[in-house]
Amino acid sequence: MKINTSSTIITITLIIIGLFLAILLKLPLWIVWIFLLSLVIIFLTKKRAPAATLVVWVIIIVVNLGLLVFAQIPIYSQKIDLKPFFQQQKNYLTFSINDSTQHLKQQKATIIIKHLNPPTTITIPLRDENLTSQKYEVFSQDRILFVSKSKNIKSWANIYLWDGTIIRILPQTSLYLSEIFKNLDNPLLSKTHLQLQRGNIWFSNVRTILKDDSFNINTQDGTVIIRWTAGLISKIASGTIVFPHDHFLEIKTKKFQKVVAPRQIVEFTQSTLNQLDLDQLKQLLWQQISDFIKLMPQLDKQFVQDYYQSLQNFIKQNFDTAWSQTQQLKRLSVWKMKALSLINPTYKQNLEQFETYQLLTQGGDIKLNLEQINAYLVTIPLNPSIEKLKLDYLKSQAQKNIEYLKTYIINQANKLATQGQFEKALEALKWINFNLAF
């Protein structure tokens, strides 16, 4: 058996075509070198034993074709950047109208928005039938007033902040938006400071909080420090009432600092803190307060889901690109990035970005290194996987100062409370109250 000239020409032609395609498709340089090496091997082996030469040439052709196919498997080459999403989010006020137009007219129910810069006042009578479809943008240092003849009104106003926070303003309430600071360099260092001057508000916060001053609601009596929870705050003549619905929160006054457990109702002043029961709460506020407390988490849940969905849609629209392929092709791509990451750190970064994309859009059992966990990734815990990463991140930050340590412990206690392990959660609460109060 002889390796004739035509076989040599065909083999060399196939290799040259592969080399041309590699250059034309701008494939990695190492693939081009393999094609060139293949040509050298063909020239060196063409005078060898025909059978062995034929086997070598067939292997070379198969390897080169395999490399061409391998090179065409897409890799994830985008860098996840959530900054533009948060940048475009605004703070706005809407209305939940649950009373008849006639009743609202009789009560003279009105929302007043006082802007500081430029100084303007917007007066919005709630009897307007088209009010539910309207939005009003609000800003830091705005004052919001819900005025009415009495509290006998089932309607309220909603403030939706850039980070998914919800503030619901009830009748005869005055709220000052002291500071709404969006830190785009590190969203965990953003600040929301509200001043409840009188009345009742319901709050719901989903942004990860790092420091004591990240989310505060202040009254004349003291400061309520919010960390990823929902609840009721009321400013009445005798003091401030706080009801955390699902997680722990802190109360800080000039005289003391205390962590309050979920479902506890407390009234505090600058120097006192007393626990209340539901009957006492009804007497101090209004009889239907329990119905209101049951309704609010349901409404919050729908808005938060919509907010999460908008964030996920942003990620898919901006960072999906080549990932509409079949699941099998995605697996091949992951294998490719894992293999090439052993010889090129760029592919390791590609793999990490793909894992981040998967984590944000699907969750699941994806483990990231601590170096991959950044502030933007854990600012809004979209799913349980990110909630776990949030705890890992907070734990890594806890070594820096006492505020971060306290935040980590409270988040751990929140997790335990959510899982029904209230005794362990309360142990963490006691530790904070006795060791970190100052």
C-alpha positions, 0 to 999 in steps of 0.5 A: 500500500502506498501513500500517493501524491493525491492523498498527500495533496488532499490531506494538506488541502484539508489542513490548509482549509482548516488553517484558513478557517481558523484565521478567518474566524479569528480562533485562538492562536493555539489552534492556528499553531496546531494546524501548522504543526499538523502540516509539519507532521504530514511532511515528516511522515509522508515517506514513512511506512504507508499504513502508519502514515495513513493512520497518523494523517487520519488522526490529524484530520479528525483532531483538526476537525474536532478543534474547529468544532470545539472552537465554535462552541460559544463561551460567556464573554460578558461581565455582569454589571447591575449598576445601570439597573439601579441607576435608572430606578426612581422613587415615586408615589402612588395611591391605593384607593379603597373608599368611595369618591363621596367618602373621600370628599367628605373626609377631605382626604388629600395628599400633599407633596412639598418639594424642597428644590425647587420649592413647590407644593403639589396638592392631590385630592384623593377623590380624583377617579383617575388617581390610581393610574398616576405616579408622582416622583419624589426626592430626598428632603421631600415632605409627604402629608396625608391630611383628612378630617379623621382616620376613618379611611381605608385608602393610603399612599405608597412610596416605592423607592429605587431599591424595592423598598415600600413605604405605605402612608396612612391617613393623618400622617406626616413623613419627611424623606430626610435622605435618600442616597443611592450609592452607585459605587457600592449600593450596600452603603446607600442610605434611606433616612425617614422622619415620621413626625406623626401618624402611621406608616408600613415599611418593607425593605428588601435591600441588604443593609450593612451599617446602622445608618443604612436604613433608619426611620426616626421619630422624636423618641428615637431611631428604628434601624431596619434590616431587611424586614417589614412592619408598622411604625406609629408616632402617637402622643405617648411615644412610638409604636413598632411592630416588626412583621417577619424579622428583627429590628433595632431601636436606638434612643439616647438612653438605650439600644435594643433589638426587637424580635419578629411579631413583638409589639413595643412602645418606646420613648427616649428612656422607656420601652414597654411590650404591648399586646394586640388589644392594647395596639387596637386601643392606641391606634384603631380597631381594624389594625389586625386586618391591616397587618394581615393585608400588607405582607400580601401586597408587599409580596406582589410588588417585591416579586415584580421588582425581582422580575424587572431586575431579572429581565434587565439581566436577561435582556442585557447579558443573555446574548448567546445563551438562547442555545439548547441546554446541551450546548450550554453544558459543552460551553461550561466544559470548554470554559473549565478546560481552558481556564486551566491554561488561560485565566481569561476563561476562568473569568468567563466561567465566573461571569457565567456562574454569576449569570446563572445564579442571578437568573436561576439560582440553584446550587452554584457556589462562588468564591468569596472573591466573586461575591461583590456588593452589587451581587448581594444588594437584592437577594433575588433567590435563596442562593443569593441570600446564602451568599449574602450571609457569606459576604456579611460574615466576611465583612463582620471582621471590619467593625462592630456594626458589620458584626451586628448586621451579620448576627441579626441576619443569621437570626432572621434566617433562623427565625424564618426556618422556625428555629426561634430559640436559636434566633432568640439566643442571637438576639440576647447576645446582641442586646447584652454585648453590642448595646451601647 
